[in-house]
Amino acid sequence: MIALADCNNFYVSCERVFQPSLEGRPVIVLSNNDGCAVARSNEAKALGIAMGAPYHQIKRLCGRNGVFVFSSNYELYGDMSRRVVSVLSRFVPEMEIYSIDESFLNLGGFSDPLGLSVRIREMVRKWTGIPISVGLGKTKTLAKLANRLAKKEHAGCLEVEAGNRSTLGSVPIEDVWGVGRRLSVRLRRVGFQDAWAFAQAPSSAIRAIGGVTLERTQRELTGISCLAMDEVPQPRKNTCCSRSFGKPVTGRGELEEAVANYAVRATRKVRAEGSLACGLQVFLSTNRFRKDEPQYSNSRTILLDEPTDDPIRIVKNAKALLNSIYRKGYSYKKAGVLLLDLVSGRSRQGLLFEEHGDGRRRDFVNALDEVAARYGQSGAFLAAQGVRRSWSMKRQSRTARYTTCWDELPVAS
């Protein structure tokens, strides 16, 4: 038996934990630079606010209906996610963290998996304040489908069996995990309107439409497990860090600061997984939606002579790549750094005449990471990352980082 524990309206729920007065009121959370609605409370959904709706289009609607609008507070959301996962891990021996707000749980061997799911749901709410829904099934796809239905009814917990025609028949084909809009159009054309019809279709017909991947999805709906639990996430092959700027950037200096920051963040992701980067790419672009301005975008890639996780070395190369593609006279909207062809740090093989790997450098980088982890990113950083960082993304309505910043801890009075 597989269960999917999914936090309800996760970003909104995180805000409500520290502001209980928001319960029952319409709330939305915006994306980077306060661009689009990426999380909505049920009350906001009832007002017709769509997922991904640009804020400038719904601003008046929000004002007329008293919608509370917040900027993304990723530091808070990430820490709350870790707390939820910590509670879930107390109940099951095997778990797969699927996303920031979803985890698959292996409930095989438990005599009453549905009863256990109810207890898990109650405990997560009690210990973290985050409401979750739990869907159960013999496969991941059935658990995902059950979770979708559990959010709407059934008190937040529901088990779906593969042969339940009434339940599967109530789920439109585009709502099946792994199908999506494009494939659903093709499936509807041949008469597969819902999950039940899809599950009962000939496997050859499904394979002809979506290949082996779609056939696995169909088999999962019939109760045949094709997607195993992945307890240990596979290391990334590439990793990227990029952001849209909070304001148009024209100067080379500000771009260098931004690229240096993205390079350090990407390198920390790599170091956390024990990997090394064999290549590096830097890209930048203007705002393609501003038709009244000249447009330019470019990227440059190099292969490193030695795989590395040294942020100082990566920043140096990233700035060199940026300078090779930077052009005056443009207002840049976005830049980013991509670390390529990641390999395990255990297979590190230095050059015969090694230039980049002395022990003092590694000790310094480790100390830099430790200070930044303990005291925040402003506690220790490279000079190339800058101090003012006026290009940083806009988050004018961000709430306090209640659980990760000493200066912003909640105060009881």
Buried (B, 14 or more C-beta within 10 A) or exposed (E): BBBBBBBBBBBBBBBBBBBEEBEEBBBBBBBBBBBBBBBBBBBBBEBEBEEEBEBEEBEEBBEEBEBBBBBBBBBBBBBBBEBBBEBBBEBBEBBBBBEBBBBBBBBEEBEEBBEBBBEBBEBBBEEBBBBBBBBBBBBBBBBBBBBBBBBEEBEBBBBBEBEBEEBBBEBEBBBBBBBEEEBBEBBBEEEBBBBBBBBEBEEEBBBEBBEEEBBBBBBBBBBEBBBEBEEEEEBEEBBBBBBBBBBBBEEBEBBBBBBBBBBBBBBBBBBEBEBBBBBBBBBBBBBEEEEEBEEBBEBBEBEBEBBBBBBBBBBEBBBEBBBEBBEEEBBBBBBBBBBBBBBEBEEEEEEEEEEBBEEEEEEEBEEBBEBBEEEBBEEBBBEBBBEEBEBBBBBEBBBBBBBBBEEBEEEEE
